[in-house]
Amino acid sequence: MTDAAIRSVDIRLSAAALGAVALQTALVLLWSGAAAERLSAVEAKTAASAELSVRIARLEEQVIAMRAQLVRIETKLEEGR
């Protein structure tokens, strides 16, 4: 091969390598954007779930208090008989 042919092959290989790196970089950026979006969705669901946990705990306490009140009412009704 002549020097001109070797240089031509080197330039083509360099351009191909540069193109491959650019393509991989673009794909990594797309992937990281999608991953960030999924993470945001999971964080939003987690925040909503934490609020629900607090509400459920409050409801459980209210049910316990209502049961105790019901027992007191039933006891007073039975004493009145």
Backbone as a ProteinNet text record, in pm:
[ID]
protein_1_A
[PRIMARY]
MTDAAIRSVDIRLSAAALGAVALQTALVLLWSGAAAERLSAVEAKTAASAELSVRIARLEEQVIAMRAQLVRIETKLEEGR
[TERTIARY]
82.6	0	87.4	32.5	106.7	73.9	150.7	127.3	-10	-54.5	-184.8	-297.5	-282.8	-385.4	-390.1	-274.6	-268.4	-333.2	-304.1	-363.3	-515.1	-560.4	-703.4	-772.7	-709.1	-764.1	-763.2	-656.2	-647.8	-758	-781.8	-885.3	-1022.8	-1047.1	-1176.7	-1196.8	-1089.5	-1100	-1121.6	-1052.5	-1069.9	-1211.4	-1263.3	-1399.5	-1501.1	-1478	-1569.5	-1566.3	-1447	-1433.7	-1501.7	-1481.9	-1544.5	-1696.5	-1745.1	-1889.1	-1945.9	-1873.4	-1919.5	-1926	-1824.6	-1823.3	-1938.5	-1963.5	-2073.5	-2207.9	-2225.4	-2350.1	-2369.7	-2264.2	-2273.7	-2303.6	-2243.8	-2269.7	-2416	-2469.6	-2610.6	-2701.9	-2670.2	-2752.4	-2745.2	-2628.2	-2614.9	-2696.7	-2695.9	-2774.2	-2923.5	-2968.5	-3109.3	-3146.1	-3060.5	-3086.5	-3091.6	-2997	-2995.5	-3117.5	-3164.7	-3286.6	-3407.7	-3416.2	-3527.3	-3518.5	-3398.1	-3380.5	-3419.4	-3384.1	-3420.4	-3571.9	-3637.9	-3784.1	-3849.5	-3797.7	-3851.8	-3829.1	-3713.5	-3683.8	-3778	-3806.9	-3900.9	-4039.4	-4081.7	-4212.6	-4216.3	-4109.7	-4103.6	-4103.8	-4031.2	-4028.9	-4166.7	-4240.2	-4374.8	-4467.6	-4457	-4540.1	-4504.7	-4376.3	-4332	-4385.6	-4382.6	-4434.4	-4583.8	-4657.4	-4801	-4826.8	-4744.3	-4760.3	-4731.5	-4635.8	-4605.3	-4723.6	-4788.1	-4905.6	-5018.5	-5036.2	-5140	-5112.2	-4986.6	-4951.2	-4990.6	-4967.4	-5003.4	-5155	-5227.2	-5373.9	-5428.8	-5371.2	-5417.2	-5391.3	-5276.5	-5245.8	-5347.1	-5383	-5483.1	-5618	-5657.4	-5784.6	-5785.4	-5673.7	-5665.6	-5685.2	-5624.1	-5640	-5784.5	-5849.7	-5989.7	-6079.2	-6050.9	-6130.2	-6111.8	-5989.8	-5964.3	-6042.5	-6042.6	-6116.3	-6267.2	-6318.5	-6461.9	-6499.6	-6412.8	-6442	-6448.4	-6354.6	-6354.4	-6482.7	-6523.4	-6645.3	-6766.9	-6769.3	-6879.8	-6888	-6773.9	-6772.9	-6830.3	-6792.7	-6845.8	-6997.3	-7044.1	-7188.3	-7261.5	-7209.4	-7273.4	-7275.5	-7167.7	-7160.3	-7266.5	-7281.9	-7383.1	-7523.3	-7547.4	-7678.9	-7708.9	-7611	-7632.3	-7653.6	-7588.4	-7606.9	-7747.6	-7803.9	-7936.9	-8047.9	-8022.7	-8128.7	-8166.3
-118.2	0	125	224	350.1	432	534.3	622.9	688.9	724.5	789.7	693.3	566.5	466.1	439.5	434.9	412.1	528.6	650.6	769	769.4	729.8	724.2	624.4	508.4	406.6	459.6	527.6	584.4	686.7	770.6	873.2	808.5	705.2	637.1	567.6	504	437.4	538.6	650.5	755	810.9	834	885.8	784.3	656.6	552.4	542.2	550.1	544.2	665	782.6	903.9	894.6	843.4	825	726.9	618.8	518.9	579.1	656.8	721.5	820.9	897.8	994.8	924.1	813.5	737.5	680.3	623.6	567.8	676.3	793.2	904.4	946.5	955.9	992.3	888.9	761.5	655.8	658.1	685.8	694.5	811.4	923	1038.4	1007.7	940.6	901.1	805.4	708.4	610.7	679	770.3	836.3	925.7	987.7	1067.9	982.5	866.7	775	723	693.3	645	753.2	876.8	987.5	1004.1	987.3	999.3	887.8	765.3	653.7	677.2	729.4	757.6	863.8	964.8	1068.2	1009.6	919.5	855.7	771.9	699.3	616.9	705.5	815.6	907.6	966.2	999.6	1053.4	949.7	825.2	719.1	696.1	702.7	683	792.8	916.4	1028.1	1010.5	969.6	947.2	832.9	730.2	616.1	653.7	742.3	786.9	862.6	946.9	1019.6	922.9	820.5	721.4	645.3	616.7	545.4	626.3	755.6	842.1	844.3	856	859.4	727.6	616.5	485.4	471.3	518.1	511	592.5	709.8	792.1	720.9	661.2	589.7	471.1	401.6	288.8	335.8	448.5	502.3	543.1	600.2	639.5	517.1	410.6	287.8	228.1	230.4	178.8	259.7	391.7	477.5	451.7	431.7	404.4	270.8	171.5	40.7	52.9	128	146.8	219.3	318.5	392.1	301.3	216.3	122.4	25.2	-20.9	-111.6	-40.4	86.1	162	179.5	209.5	227	96.2	-15	-144.7	-180.7	-148.8	-178.4	-99.9	28.4	111.1	61.6	18.5	-32.7	-161.7	-247.5	-373.3	-348.4	-248.7	-216.1	-162.9	-95.9	-36.3	-139.2	-258	-361.5	-414.5
0	0	0	-58.1	-62.8	60.5	82.2	197.3	190.5	73	55.7	92.2	55.2	86.3	235.6	297.9	443.1	516.5	475	538.7	519.3	403	374.7	467.5	488.8	578.8	721.9	763.1	898	920.5	822.5	836.3	846.6	765.7	771	905.5	955.2	1085.2	1196.2	1190.6	1291.6	1287.7	1168.1	1154.2	1205.7	1177.6	1225	1377.3	1435.2	1581	1643.9	1587.3	1638.7	1627.4	1517.4	1499.5	1600.9	1626.7	1724	1864.2	1900.2	2032.3	2043	1937.2	1938.9	1953.3	1881.1	1889.8	2029.9	2086.6	2221.2	2323.4	2306.1	2397.6	2390.3	2269.9	2253.2	2317.9	2300	2359.2	2511.5	2565.6	2712	2765.5	2695.2	2739.2	2734.5	2629.5	2622	2735	2759	2865.3	3000.9	3027.6	3158.4	3175.3	3067.4	3076.4	3110.4	3048.2	3077	3220.4	3265.9	3403.2	3503.4	3475.9	3565	3570.5	3458.2	3453.1	3535.2	3521.9	3601	3749.1	3784.8	3925.2	3979.8	3902.1	3945.5	3969.9	3882.9	3899.8	4027.2	4053.7	4175.3	4299.8	4296.3	4410.3	4435.3	4330.8	4347.5	4409.8	4364.6	4422.1	4568.4	4600.3	4738.1	4828.1	4780.7	4859.9	4884.7	4783.1	4798.9	4895.9	4889.4	4978.3	5123.1	5145.9	5282.5	5341.4	5259.8	5306.9	5340.6	5258.9	5285.6	5413.9	5440.9	5563.1	5685.4	5681.1	5793.7	5810.4	5700.2	5707.9	5761.8	5719.3	5766.9	5916.2	5962	6104.9	6185.4	6135.3	6204.9	6209	6097.1	6092.8	6188.8	6198.2	6291.4	6434.7	6469.3	6604.7	6630.4	6530.5	6546.2	6563.7	6489.7	6503.4	6642.2	6691.8	6827.8	6930.1	6915.1	7008.5	6998	6876.6	6859.8	6921.7	6909.1	6970.4	7122.3	7179.2	7324.6	7366.8	7291.3	7320.8	7310.4	7209.8	7192.1	7309.2	7356.2	7471.6	7593.3	7614.5	7728.8	7716.5	7595.1	7574.8	7601.2	7549.8	7571.4	7719.6	7788.4	7931.6	8008.1	7974.5	8043.2	8011.3	7887.6	7851.5	7926.2	7941.3	8014.3	8163.3	8218.1	8359.6	8383.7	8287	8300.5	8296.6	8254.4	8244.2	8375.4
[MASK]
+++++++++++++++++++++++++++++++++++++++++++++++++++++++++++++++++++++++++++++++++

